[in-house]
């Protein structure tokens, strides 16, 4: 019996030690120093490649298609005949690529139903849909960095051309300096819109901030300090006001 109680006692001590370890591990605090440097703040979104010129050929009344002069994928010139209807012909209003044909010769087309689609693949832009909080910080001419999923090693620069609403959505139009070869409408890209940048800023780690305060350690004394933040990136935040020096230490949440 005595041996059983010894085993139970050892097991209890082991469990207690584990609890102390885990609780101490999750709640432990570490120290980090502020730094002086550059901070860049960006707003991130997913952009969709969109063509500027898209023409959908339609008829005003029900008509029969007499002839289709093109197939999907054909490149046509401005003014080229692409289809012949009962009493009219359809000409391409601009040079581009036939990206969709919805009917065959001999079929009847209802009014305002697209017969075919012509797209100018050389005039593209990125359309980014942002939430209300983010769109308020975006304006024309901000710099943009773009990365396409299949071209991760290639970063493309661009600018915000326009910001506008569409129904209940908020849209940013981004135009690029150049387009990587092979990019087509409908493809997506990661977009980073530069909304803030500061050189020689006093920076504190984000995981040192809690409710607008940091816990400062100066001369072995801990004190909670109110801080006002400026430009913020994924790891650091600029301190605009607050009694923080670069030689202080700050309490950060343990990882």
Buried (B, 14 or more C-beta within 10 A) or exposed (E): EEEEEEEEEEEEEEEEEEEEEEEEEEEEEBEEBBEEEBBBBBBEBBBBBBBEBBBBBBBEEEBBBBEBBBEEEBEBEEEBEBBBBEEEEBBBEBBBBBBEBEBEEEEEBEEEEBBBBBBBBEBBBBBBBBEEEBBEEBEEEBBBBBBBEEBEEEEBEBBBBEBEEEEEEBBBBBBBEEBBEEBEBEBEBBBBBBBBBBEEBBBBBBBBBEEEBBBBBBEEEEEEBEBEBBBBBEEBBBBEEBEBEEEBBBBBBEE
